[in-house]
Amino acid sequence: MLFADVLGQDHLKKHLTHSVDSGRIPHAQLFVGGEGTGTLPMAIAYAQYILCNNSGGDNTGGNEACNVKFEHYSHPDLHFVFPVATNARIKSHPVSSLFLEEWINLITEQPYCNLYDWYNKLGIDNKQGQIGVDEAQDIVKALSLKAYEGGHKVMIIWMAERMNISCANKLLKLIEEPPDRTIFLLIAEDEEQVISTIRSRCQLLHFPPLSQEVIKSALIRTYGLEEQVAMKIAHQANGNYNKATDLVYSDSEDFRFEEWFVFWIRSAFKAKGSKSAIHDLISWSEEVAKTGRETQKQFLNFCSDMFRQAMLLNYQVPSLVYAEPKVNGFNLEKFAPFVHENNIVDINQELQDAIYHIERNANSKIVLTDLSIKLTRLLHKKPN
């Protein structure tokens, strides 16, 4: 992975290459950025720059054999850790090293992937992956060995917020005082969910959303899209290149989420004076509850975005609206007046509470039914 393969983020590339060129590489860094901003590709490109003794912004000119190994993610001093869970193949004590083949396939095809993509690849959508104490033991063991090529060792921990307390406690001392020439690159979407004792030991780098121009140019270059089409997709992607690629292939989970959202909203409106609509809400809750917990959480985050988009339309800020629902008969402009200052905070809080409970293995059907009933009340609130 070359820096040229990482979209945008030029100021961060400059900062990272300068840290290597000046011989001042922080031993523990935390890359924080939303989905599709390039945290993982940047970490891999940075690792290649370090391990292959490359130079310049194009990340070339160093050890050619080393660069070839990076093309296949097979460098022996590059280590990956990511959330895992048991699946049909691995029945117990799952650790990242057991899933390396699936991981390399995913990042080769989709370097801007998200957690939902990874769980789908593993077939564990109904489970919630984590980085546990078994993983910590593997990390300690891997980093206790000397570097194969006599240089640095780089440990990339993707979705570090999935690290549990037992794992974090075991790694604290190692991250604070790592073995000689060992570098930790932690990647997270939400730094507040990273355990504070780990976060305090890392140098933070924040990745902003990608600009529409950067995404548009990448789509034209990669997929040969017409400029107008590329610009429309870049606008809808809202700084997320992973979402942009999903929109190109029309396989984004957002299409299914839109159908769920529209049915949910319509049933919630009718429920105030219709018993049959209550049954619709319960049936809807049962349908969504049958999916995996990660899908449910993704959907509720999608709903939060849709409500936010509706409020922006209601308050006449169309330039910030990127959602373009494709469900027949649903018009975001007509829905917007029902989302206002008197209910948006409560709606968002209820959605976040539902995500919290689902993440902690509460009964999804009960959580979603309760949320639906509360939404019925909140949507009928009048603005001030």
PALUM-555782 format. One record per residue (C-alpha): residue number from 1; residue in one letter; x, y, z. Coordinates in nm, 2 decimals. Layout:
residues N
<NUM "a" <X Y Z>>
...
//
This chain:
residues 384
<1 "m" <0.00 0.00 0.00>>
<2 "l" <0.16 0.32 -0.12>>
<3 "f" <0.08 0.67 0.00>>
<4 "a" <-0.03 0.74 -0.35>>
<5 "d" <-0.31 0.47 -0.30>>
<6 "v" <-0.44 0.66 0.01>>
<7 "l" <-0.70 0.92 -0.09>>
<8 "g" <-0.65 1.28 0.03>>
<9 "q" <-0.52 1.34 0.38>>
<10 "d" <-0.20 1.50 0.24>>
<11 "h" <-0.12 1.69 0.56>>
<12 "l" <-0.12 1.36 0.75>>
<13 "k" <0.10 1.19 0.49>>
<14 "k" <0.35 1.48 0.53>>
<15 "h" <0.34 1.45 0.91>>
<16 "l" <0.40 1.07 0.91>>
<17 "t" <0.68 1.07 0.65>>
<18 "h" <0.85 1.35 0.83>>
<19 "s" <0.84 1.15 1.16>>
<20 "v" <1.02 0.87 0.99>>
<21 "d" <1.27 1.08 0.80>>
<22 "s" <1.37 1.27 1.11>>
<23 "g" <1.40 0.94 1.31>>
<24 "r" <1.13 1.04 1.56>>
<25 "i" <0.86 0.77 1.52>>
<26 "p" <0.62 0.76 1.82>>
<27 "h" <0.61 0.41 1.95>>
<28 "a" <0.23 0.42 2.00>>
<29 "q" <-0.01 0.61 1.78>>
<30 "l" <-0.39 0.62 1.76>>
<31 "f" <-0.54 0.70 1.42>>
<32 "v" <-0.90 0.82 1.47>>
<33 "g" <-1.14 0.87 1.18>>
<34 "g" <-1.48 0.78 1.06>>
<35 "e" <-1.56 0.50 0.82>>
<36 "g" <-1.41 0.55 0.48>>
<37 "t" <-1.16 0.82 0.57>>
<38 "g" <-0.86 0.60 0.51>>
<39 "t" <-0.72 0.52 0.86>>
<40 "l" <-0.64 0.16 0.77>>
<41 "p" <-0.48 0.23 0.43>>
<42 "m" <-0.28 0.51 0.58>>
<43 "a" <-0.15 0.28 0.86>>
<44 "i" <-0.05 0.01 0.61>>
<45 "a" <0.13 0.27 0.39>>
<46 "y" <0.30 0.42 0.69>>
<47 "a" <0.42 0.07 0.80>>
<48 "q" <0.55 0.01 0.45>>
<49 "y" <0.74 0.34 0.46>>
<50 "i" <0.90 0.24 0.79>>
<51 "l" <0.98 -0.13 0.72>>
<52 "c" <1.10 -0.09 0.36>>
<53 "n" <1.32 0.22 0.43>>
<54 "n" <1.13 0.41 0.16>>
<55 "s" <1.15 0.78 0.09>>
<56 "g" <0.96 1.06 -0.07>>
<57 "g" <0.59 1.11 -0.09>>
<58 "d" <0.54 0.82 -0.33>>
<59 "n" <0.67 0.57 -0.07>>
<60 "t" <0.93 0.40 -0.30>>
<61 "g" <1.31 0.38 -0.34>>
<62 "g" <1.38 0.15 -0.05>>
<63 "n" <1.41 -0.23 -0.02>>
<64 "e" <1.25 -0.36 -0.34>>
<65 "a" <1.20 -0.72 -0.20>>
<66 "c" <1.03 -0.56 0.11>>
<67 "n" <0.79 -0.36 -0.11>>
<68 "v" <0.70 -0.67 -0.30>>
<69 "k" <0.60 -0.84 0.02>>
<70 "f" <0.37 -0.55 0.11>>
<71 "e" <0.19 -0.60 -0.22>>
<72 "h" <0.06 -0.93 -0.07>>
<73 "y" <0.06 -0.82 0.29>>
<74 "s" <0.31 -1.09 0.37>>
<75 "h" <0.59 -0.90 0.54>>
<76 "p" <0.69 -1.10 0.85>>
<77 "d" <0.74 -0.79 1.06>>
<78 "l" <0.39 -0.65 0.99>>
<79 "h" <0.13 -0.78 1.23>>
<80 "f" <-0.25 -0.73 1.22>>
<81 "v" <-0.51 -0.75 1.50>>
<82 "f" <-0.88 -0.70 1.45>>
<83 "p" <-1.21 -0.80 1.62>>
<84 "v" <-1.30 -1.17 1.58>>
<85 "a" <-1.56 -1.42 1.70>>
<86 "t" <-1.62 -1.79 1.66>>
<87 "n" <-1.77 -1.90 1.33>>
<88 "a" <-1.84 -2.22 1.14>>
<89 "r" <-1.47 -2.28 1.10>>
<90 "i" <-1.32 -2.16 1.44>>
<91 "k" <-1.52 -2.30 1.73>>
<92 "s" <-1.33 -2.16 2.03>>
<93 "h" <-1.06 -1.92 2.13>>
<94 "p" <-1.07 -1.70 1.82>>
<95 "v" <-0.77 -1.48 1.75>>
<96 "s" <-0.67 -1.27 1.45>>
<97 "s" <-0.40 -1.51 1.33>>
<98 "l" <-0.66 -1.77 1.26>>
<99 "f" <-0.85 -1.54 1.02>>
<100 "l" <-0.55 -1.39 0.83>>
<101 "e" <-0.66 -1.53 0.49>>
<102 "e" <-1.00 -1.37 0.51>>
<103 "w" <-0.85 -1.05 0.64>>
<104 "i" <-0.60 -1.02 0.35>>
<105 "n" <-0.88 -1.10 0.10>>
<106 "l" <-1.09 -0.82 0.25>>
<107 "i" <-0.83 -0.55 0.26>>
<108 "t" <-0.70 -0.64 -0.09>>
<109 "e" <-1.06 -0.60 -0.23>>
<110 "q" <-1.18 -0.33 0.00>>
<111 "p" <-0.91 -0.14 0.19>>
<112 "y" <-1.17 0.12 0.30>>
<113 "c" <-1.39 -0.15 0.46>>
<114 "n" <-1.60 -0.12 0.77>>
<115 "l" <-1.68 -0.35 1.06>>
<116 "y" <-2.00 -0.46 0.89>>
<117 "d" <-1.80 -0.57 0.58>>
<118 "w" <-1.56 -0.77 0.80>>
<119 "y" <-1.83 -0.95 0.99>>
<120 "n" <-2.00 -1.04 0.66>>
<121 "k" <-1.67 -1.18 0.54>>
<122 "l" <-1.64 -1.40 0.85>>
<123 "g" <-2.01 -1.50 0.86>>
<124 "i" <-2.05 -1.37 1.21>>
<125 "d" <-2.30 -1.09 1.16>>
<126 "n" <-2.52 -1.22 1.45>>
<127 "k" <-2.22 -1.20 1.69>>
<128 "q" <-2.01 -0.91 1.80>>
<129 "g" <-1.64 -0.94 1.75>>
<130 "q" <-1.40 -0.83 2.01>>
<131 "i" <-1.02 -0.81 2.07>>
<132 "g" <-0.99 -1.03 2.38>>
<133 "v" <-0.73 -1.16 2.63>>
<134 "d" <-0.64 -1.45 2.40>>
<135 "e" <-0.54 -1.19 2.14>>
<136 "a" <-0.33 -1.00 2.40>>
<137 "q" <-0.13 -1.32 2.47>>
<138 "d" <-0.07 -1.36 2.09>>
<139 "i" <0.05 -1.00 2.07>>
<140 "v" <0.29 -1.04 2.36>>
<141 "k" <0.43 -1.36 2.20>>
<142 "a" <0.47 -1.21 1.85>>
<143 "l" <0.64 -0.90 1.97>>
<144 "s" <0.88 -1.08 2.21>>
<145 "l" <1.06 -1.22 1.90>>
<146 "k" <1.33 -1.03 1.72>>
<147 "a" <1.24 -0.87 1.39>>
<148 "y" <1.28 -1.11 1.10>>
<149 "e" <1.46 -0.85 0.89>>
<150 "g" <1.65 -0.68 1.17>>
<151 "g" <1.45 -0.36 1.16>>
<152 "h" <1.12 -0.24 1.31>>
<153 "k" <0.82 -0.44 1.39>>
<154 "v" <0.48 -0.29 1.33>>
<155 "m" <0.15 -0.40 1.51>>
<156 "i" <-0.16 -0.26 1.35>>
<157 "i" <-0.47 -0.29 1.57>>
<158 "w" <-0.79 -0.22 1.37>>
<159 "m" <-1.10 -0.11 1.55>>
<160 "a" <-0.92 -0.07 1.88>>
<161 "e" <-1.24 0.03 2.06>>
<162 "r" <-1.34 -0.34 2.04>>
<163 "m" <-1.05 -0.42 2.28>>
<164 "n" <-1.20 -0.55 2.61>>
<165 "i" <-1.08 -0.47 2.96>>
<166 "s" <-0.88 -0.79 3.01>>
<167 "c" <-0.70 -0.74 2.68>>
<168 "a" <-0.63 -0.37 2.75>>
<169 "n" <-0.49 -0.44 3.10>>
<170 "k" <-0.26 -0.71 2.96>>
<171 "l" <-0.13 -0.47 2.69>>
<172 "l" <-0.09 -0.16 2.90>>
<173 "k" <0.27 -0.21 3.00>>
<174 "l" <0.37 -0.34 2.65>>
<175 "i" <0.22 -0.03 2.48>>
<176 "e" <0.38 0.20 2.73>>
<177 "e" <0.73 0.04 2.71>>
<178 "p" <0.73 -0.18 2.39>>
<179 "p" <1.03 -0.39 2.29>>
<180 "d" <1.30 -0.21 2.10>>
<181 "r" <1.20 -0.08 1.75>>
<182 "t" <0.84 -0.19 1.80>>
<183 "i" <0.56 0.04 1.68>>
<184 "f" <0.19 0.02 1.77>>
<185 "l" <-0.06 0.17 1.53>>
<186 "l" <-0.41 0.16 1.68>>
<187 "i" <-0.71 0.25 1.46>>
<188 "a" <-1.05 0.36 1.59>>
<189 "e" <-1.36 0.53 1.46>>
<190 "d" <-1.46 0.67 1.81>>
<191 "e" <-1.17 0.76 2.04>>
<192 "e" <-1.40 0.79 2.34>>
<193 "q" <-1.47 0.42 2.32>>
<194 "v" <-1.10 0.34 2.34>>
<195 "i" <-1.02 0.26 2.70>>
<196 "s" <-0.87 0.58 2.85>>
<197 "t" <-0.56 0.41 2.99>>
<198 "i" <-0.47 0.29 2.63>>
<199 "r" <-0.57 0.62 2.47>>
<200 "s" <-0.34 0.82 2.71>>
<201 "r" <-0.04 0.62 2.60>>
<202 "c" <-0.08 0.70 2.23>>
<203 "q" <-0.02 1.00 2.01>>
<204 "l" <-0.35 1.09 1.84>>
<205 "l" <-0.40 1.17 1.47>>
<206 "h" <-0.74 1.27 1.36>>
<207 "f" <-0.86 1.20 1.01>>
<208 "p" <-1.12 1.44 0.87>>
<209 "p" <-1.39 1.32 0.62>>
<210 "l" <-1.27 1.31 0.26>>
<211 "s" <-1.37 1.61 0.04>>
<212 "q" <-1.62 1.56 -0.24>>
<213 "e" <-1.35 1.65 -0.49>>
<214 "v" <-1.11 1.38 -0.37>>
<215 "i" <-1.39 1.11 -0.38>>
<216 "k" <-1.51 1.23 -0.72>>
<217 "s" <-1.16 1.21 -0.87>>
<218 "a" <-1.11 0.87 -0.72>>
<219 "l" <-1.44 0.74 -0.87>>
<220 "i" <-1.36 0.87 -1.21>>
<221 "r" <-1.01 0.73 -1.20>>
<222 "t" <-1.11 0.39 -1.06>>
<223 "y" <-1.45 0.32 -1.22>>
<224 "g" <-1.44 0.55 -1.53>>
<225 "l" <-1.76 0.73 -1.42>>
<226 "e" <-1.88 1.04 -1.59>>
<227 "e" <-1.80 1.35 -1.39>>
<228 "q" <-2.16 1.44 -1.31>>
<229 "v" <-2.24 1.08 -1.19>>
<230 "a" <-1.92 1.08 -0.98>>
<231 "m" <-2.00 1.41 -0.82>>
<232 "k" <-2.35 1.30 -0.73>>
<233 "i" <-2.21 0.98 -0.56>>
<234 "a" <-1.94 1.18 -0.39>>
<235 "h" <-2.21 1.41 -0.24>>
<236 "q" <-2.42 1.12 -0.12>>
<237 "a" <-2.11 0.95 0.03>>
<238 "n" <-2.06 1.24 0.28>>
<239 "g" <-1.68 1.20 0.31>>
<240 "n" <-1.70 0.82 0.32>>
<241 "y" <-1.52 0.64 0.04>>
<242 "n" <-1.64 0.30 0.14>>
<243 "k" <-2.00 0.42 0.10>>
<244 "a" <-1.91 0.58 -0.23>>
<245 "t" <-1.79 0.24 -0.37>>
<246 "d" <-2.10 0.07 -0.24>>
<247 "l" <-2.31 0.32 -0.43>>
<248 "v" <-2.12 0.26 -0.75>>
<249 "y" <-2.20 -0.11 -0.72>>
<250 "s" <-2.55 -0.05 -0.59>>
<251 "d" <-2.49 -0.30 -0.31>>
<252 "s" <-2.50 -0.07 -0.02>>
<253 "e" <-2.69 -0.19 0.29>>
<254 "d" <-2.85 0.16 0.28>>
<255 "f" <-3.11 0.04 0.02>>
<256 "r" <-3.25 -0.22 0.26>>
<257 "f" <-3.22 0.02 0.55>>
<258 "e" <-3.43 0.28 0.36>>
<259 "e" <-3.71 0.03 0.31>>
<260 "w" <-3.71 -0.05 0.68>>
<261 "f" <-3.69 0.31 0.78>>
<262 "v" <-3.98 0.42 0.55>>
<263 "f" <-4.21 0.14 0.67>>
<264 "w" <-4.12 0.21 1.03>>
<265 "i" <-4.19 0.59 1.00>>
<266 "r" <-4.52 0.53 0.82>>
<267 "s" <-4.64 0.28 1.07>>
<268 "a" <-4.54 0.51 1.36>>
<269 "f" <-4.75 0.79 1.21>>
<270 "k" <-5.05 0.56 1.17>>
<271 "a" <-5.02 0.40 1.52>>
<272 "k" <-5.17 0.70 1.70>>
<273 "g" <-5.52 0.61 1.59>>
<274 "s" <-5.49 0.26 1.45>>
<275 "k" <-5.45 -0.07 1.63>>
<276 "s" <-5.35 -0.24 1.31>>
<277 "a" <-5.05 -0.01 1.28>>
<278 "i" <-4.93 -0.12 1.63>>
<279 "h" <-4.93 -0.48 1.49>>
<280 "d" <-4.73 -0.35 1.19>>
<281 "l" <-4.47 -0.20 1.43>>
<282 "i" <-4.44 -0.53 1.63>>
<283 "s" <-4.40 -0.72 1.30>>
<284 "w" <-4.14 -0.48 1.19>>
<285 "s" <-3.95 -0.52 1.52>>
<286 "e" <-3.96 -0.90 1.48>>
<287 "e" <-3.82 -0.87 1.12>>
<288 "v" <-3.53 -0.65 1.21>>
<289 "a" <-3.46 -0.85 1.53>>
<290 "k" <-3.40 -1.16 1.31>>
<291 "t" <-3.09 -0.99 1.15>>
<292 "g" <-2.75 -0.98 1.32>>
<293 "r" <-2.68 -0.73 1.60>>
<294 "e" <-2.42 -0.55 1.39>>
<295 "t" <-2.68 -0.50 1.12>>
<296 "q" <-2.93 -0.37 1.38>>
<297 "k" <-2.67 -0.12 1.51>>
<298 "q" <-2.58 -0.01 1.15>>
<299 "f" <-2.95 0.04 1.08>>
<300 "l" <-3.01 0.25 1.39>>
<301 "n" <-2.71 0.47 1.31>>
<302 "f" <-2.86 0.50 0.96>>
<303 "c" <-3.19 0.62 1.11>>
<304 "s" <-3.01 0.88 1.32>>
<305 "d" <-2.85 1.02 1.00>>
<306 "m" <-3.19 1.03 0.83>>
<307 "f" <-3.35 1.22 1.11>>
<308 "r" <-3.06 1.46 1.11>>
<309 "q" <-3.09 1.51 0.74>>
<310 "a" <-3.47 1.57 0.77>>
<311 "m" <-3.40 1.84 1.04>>
<312 "l" <-3.15 2.02 0.82>>
<313 "l" <-3.41 2.03 0.54>>
<314 "n" <-3.67 2.16 0.79>>
<315 "y" <-3.44 2.44 0.89>>
<316 "q" <-3.36 2.53 0.53>>
<317 "v" <-3.00 2.41 0.50>>
<318 "p" <-3.03 2.19 0.18>>
<319 "s" <-2.66 2.23 0.10>>
<320 "l" <-2.58 2.00 0.39>>
<321 "v" <-2.83 1.73 0.29>>
<322 "y" <-2.68 1.43 0.10>>
<323 "a" <-2.95 1.17 0.15>>
<324 "e" <-3.16 1.08 -0.16>>
<325 "p" <-3.41 0.81 -0.06>>
<326 "k" <-3.51 0.58 -0.34>>
<327 "v" <-3.82 0.42 -0.18>>
<328 "n" <-4.12 0.49 -0.40>>
<329 "g" <-4.36 0.74 -0.25>>
<330 "f" <-4.13 0.87 0.02>>
<331 "n" <-4.03 1.23 0.01>>
<332 "l" <-3.77 1.36 0.26>>
<333 "e" <-3.90 1.72 0.21>>
<334 "k" <-4.25 1.62 0.32>>
<335 "f" <-4.12 1.43 0.61>>
<336 "a" <-3.88 1.71 0.73>>
<337 "p" <-4.14 1.93 0.91>>
<338 "f" <-4.20 1.65 1.16>>
<339 "v" <-3.84 1.66 1.28>>
<340 "h" <-3.77 1.97 1.47>>
<341 "e" <-3.61 2.13 1.78>>
<342 "n" <-3.88 1.98 2.01>>
<343 "n" <-3.82 1.61 1.93>>
<344 "i" <-3.48 1.56 1.76>>
<345 "v" <-3.28 1.54 2.08>>
<346 "d" <-3.51 1.28 2.23>>
<347 "i" <-3.53 1.08 1.91>>
<348 "n" <-3.15 1.07 1.88>>
<349 "q" <-3.12 0.97 2.25>>
<350 "e" <-3.37 0.69 2.21>>
<351 "l" <-3.18 0.56 1.91>>
<352 "q" <-2.84 0.57 2.10>>
<353 "d" <-3.00 0.40 2.40>>
<354 "a" <-3.13 0.12 2.17>>
<355 "i" <-2.78 0.08 2.02>>
<356 "y" <-2.63 0.06 2.37>>
<357 "h" <-2.87 -0.21 2.48>>
<358 "i" <-2.84 -0.42 2.16>>
<359 "e" <-2.46 -0.40 2.19>>
<360 "r" <-2.49 -0.55 2.54>>
<361 "n" <-2.70 -0.84 2.42>>
<362 "a" <-3.05 -0.72 2.53>>
<363 "n" <-3.35 -0.89 2.36>>
<364 "s" <-3.36 -0.71 2.02>>
<365 "k" <-3.73 -0.76 1.97>>
<366 "i" <-3.81 -0.59 2.30>>
<367 "v" <-3.57 -0.31 2.24>>
<368 "l" <-3.70 -0.23 1.89>>
<369 "t" <-4.06 -0.26 2.00>>
<370 "d" <-4.01 -0.02 2.28>>
<371 "l" <-3.82 0.22 2.05>>
<372 "s" <-4.11 0.20 1.80>>
<373 "i" <-4.37 0.30 2.06>>
<374 "k" <-4.16 0.59 2.18>>
<375 "l" <-4.10 0.70 1.82>>
<376 "t" <-4.48 0.71 1.77>>
<377 "r" <-4.51 0.96 2.06>>
<378 "l" <-4.21 1.17 1.95>>
<379 "l" <-4.31 1.21 1.59>>
<380 "h" <-4.65 1.36 1.69>>
<381 "k" <-4.48 1.63 1.91>>
<382 "k" <-4.55 1.98 1.79>>
<383 "p" <-4.26 2.23 1.73>>
<384 "n" <-4.23 2.52 1.97>>
//
